[in-house]
Amino acid sequence: MTVAQLIEALRQMPSEAVVLLEGDGAFARVAGVNLEKSVTAGLPDEVILSTDAEE
């Protein structure tokens, strides 16, 4: 999924909805978004979603 695809999908959701990330059979709130620039020519940059470690 690209950033543009994610933005479009989120645009269709209620603005007050909480964003959760599923992993290992559990859900956690998304607490941060970071951009990691690619150091290798030809590979895309990556957006990393991080969760709240307290959940």
Secondary structure, 3 states (H helix, E strand, C coil): CCHHHHHHHHHCCCCCCCCEEEECCEEEEEEEEEEECCCCCCCCCEEEEEECCCC
